[in-house]
Amino acid sequence: MRLAIISDIHGNLIALEAALADIQANSPDQIIFLGDLADRGPQPHEVIQCVQSLNCPAVMGNTDDLLIHPPSAIELNKQAKVPFWGVVQWCRAQLTDTDLAFMHSFQPALTISLDNGQALLCYHGSPRSNMDRIWASTPDDDLKVMLENPTARVMVGGHTHLPFLRRLHDKIILNPGSIGLAFTPTPDGRELNNNRAEYLILTVERGRVSVEFRQLVYPLDQYFQAVQNSGMPHQDWWLPLWQEE
């Protein structure tokens, strides 16, 4: 079995199309989406339509939940001048009832059967919460609590926008990185966005597991143009957070 695992698209159709072209060339048996589909990008509706057409299993991310169950209109209007909340409000206004119904179908976690009785556990932050953050450096004891002692041999989640592979005893813990908002940590502790679309390919054959991390550079000028054409608010806050890879 060969699986392409994608996560954290965040309304970036330019990055998604670059990743999907590479995925198609790798011919997986299935695509799995780990959440955070539309928020914070210039093409939320178009990205939802694209992912819906993939007919793939999907996990509920924290920003998917935020778009489905936003703060009250009064509260959003109060916070609209804050860049993050102004963008959330704009993104939600671009969505149709069909878009919201599609995101509402996402699951808190998914278990995918592999072979030889093995299983893959898929989540966004962790199986217990889509707000949990699992890092390559998370202590084992903390990780055990967040993973709730699952029986799956392989576990994969997103949310942190940083790819990794680590072991927890006999288990493999993965993060594919982010399709639409890949992070570059800086020495001063900031997280800048870059123009890499990241995902992973998981292959399981006769009990053997192999992982390939994929990174595609997409044209940042096209993404900037999409932002500028979208009418998305707070562009003077958003665009300086990007750097070209």
N, C-alpha and C positions, 0 to 999 in steps of 0.2 A: 504494500500500500504506500502511496506517495501523496502527501498532503502539503498544500501551500497554505501557510498561516499568516494572515494579515491583521493589522491592528491600527487603531488611532489614525484614521484618515483625516478627520477634522476639516471636512469641506473642501479639500484640495483635490480637485478633479485632474489637474495637470500631473500631479504625482501619482494618483491612482491609475491613470491611463498608462503611465510609464511602467508601473509595476505589473499591471495586467498583461501588457505586451510581453514582458519577460516571463510571467507565469505561463502564458499560453505556449511559449517556446519550450518550457520545461515539462509540459503535459502532465500535470498532477491528476490524480483520481478525483480529488475534491479540494475545494477552497473552504477554509474556515475563517470567520471574522470574529475578532475578540473585542469589538466595541469601540465607542467614541467615533461616530460616523460623520456628523455634520457640523457640529459647533465650531466656531472660531475661524471658519474659512469662507472664501468668497462665493463658493458654489454648493451650498448645502443641499438644495433641491436636486441638482444634477447628480451629485454624488450618491444621494439616496436612490435615485432611479437606477444608477449604474450598478450599485451593490444589489438592489432588489432583482435585477436581471440575472445575477449570478446564481440565484436560487441556492445559496449556501447557508449552512448553520451559522447562527450569529448569537453573540453574547451581549448582554446589556452593559454598556459602559456608564461611567458616572455622568458624562455630559449628555448621553442619550437620555438618561433618566431626567436630567435637568431640563432638556427640551420638552419632554413629555409632561413633566410635572414642574413647571416653572414657578417662581415666586408670583405672588399676585401682581396684576397689572399695576396697581397702585405702588407696590414696592418696587417693581421694575422701573417705573417712571421716576421714582425718587432717586434710583441709582443709575439712571441712564447716562449721566455725565461721567460716571466711572467707566473707563474704557472697556474692561472685561464685561461688565453688565450691559453696556450699550451694544456691544457686539452680540452678546447672547440674545438680547431683545430683537436685534435686526435679523439674526439667523432664524429665530423662531418665526418671524413674520414672513420669511420666504417659503415656509413649509405648508404643504396642503394637508388636508385631513388624511389622505391616503399615505402621505409620507409619515405622519405621526402614528398611524395604525401599523405601518410596517415596523417602525422602531419598537412599538409596544409589543410586538411578537418576539423580541429578543429574550433570551433566557438568562437567568442569573449565572448559571454554569452549565456546561455540556460535558457529557462523557461519550467518547467515541471509541468503539471497539476496534482494536488493531488485529493482531494475530496471536496465535498460541495463548489465548486467554488474556492477553494484555489489553490495557485500556489507556486512553489519553484523556486527561481532565483539562478542560478549557475554562477559563474565567477571565475577568478583566483585571481587577486589582488582586483579589484572592478569592477562594471559594466562599468566604464568609462575608466579604464586602468589596464592592467595586471601587472603594476609596482607599483600600490598603495599598501600600507601596512595598513591593518585594524587589530588593536590589541584589546584585551579585554578592554584596558584602553583608546582607542581613544575617545576623547570628542564627545558628541552627535552631536554638531553642525558640526564638521568636518565629522563625519560619514554620516550625511544627505547629505552633498555635494558629497561625494564619491559614495553614493548609488543612487543619482539622484532621490530621492523620488519614489521608485518603489512601485507598488501596491501589490507585492507578500508578503504573510504573513511570509514566511520563506526564508532566504537568506543564502547561503553558499559559502565560498571561501577559497582558500589556501594561498600559497605564503610565509607566515611567518614561516611555519613549527612548529607552536605552536597551539595546540588545545584549543578551548574555546567555550563557550556558553554565550551569553549576550542578553539583551533585548533592543530594541529601541521602546519605547511606546508599541504598540500592536504587534510589529514584533520581530521575533527571528533571531538572527545573529549567524552563526556557522562557525567554522573552524575545519576540521577533523584532523589537524596535517599532518605529512608527512609519507609516506610509506618508502622512502629510505634514508631520511636525517633528521630524528627527532633530534631536537635541545635540548640541555641542557644548559640553560643560566648559566653563572658562576658569582660569586660576582664581579669579575673585568671587567665584561661587555663583555666577549667573548661568542661565541656560539659554543660549542663542539658538535660533532655528537655522537649519541649513537645507539645501536642495538635494537631499538624498531620500529616495523612497526605499524603505527597508522592509524586508519580510524574510521568512525562513521557509525552507522545504524540509519536511520531516519524512524520512523513508524508513519503513519497517518491513523487513523481509526475513522470514524464518527466524523470528525472534531477535534479529539484529536491528539496532536503531542507529540511523545516521542522520546528522543534521547539517544543513548547508545554509549559512546566512547570506542573503542576497542584498546588494545595495545598488540602486540605479540613480545616477545623477540626471535630474530633469532641468529644463531651461527655466532659470529663476526669473528671467525677464517676462516669460509668458505668465508665470504666477503673479508677478507684480501687475501686469496688464489686467489680469482677471480681477485682482483686488480693486484696481482703479476704475474698471468698467462696472463693477458690481453695485456701487453706491454704498458699500459697507462703511459704517462710521469709524471714527478714530483711526484713520489710516496713518496719520502722522505719529501715532503711538505704535501701531502694529508693524509697519514696514521696516522701521529701523532695527527691529529685533531679528532681522534676517541677515545672513551672510552667505556668500557663494562658496560652495565646496571646491 
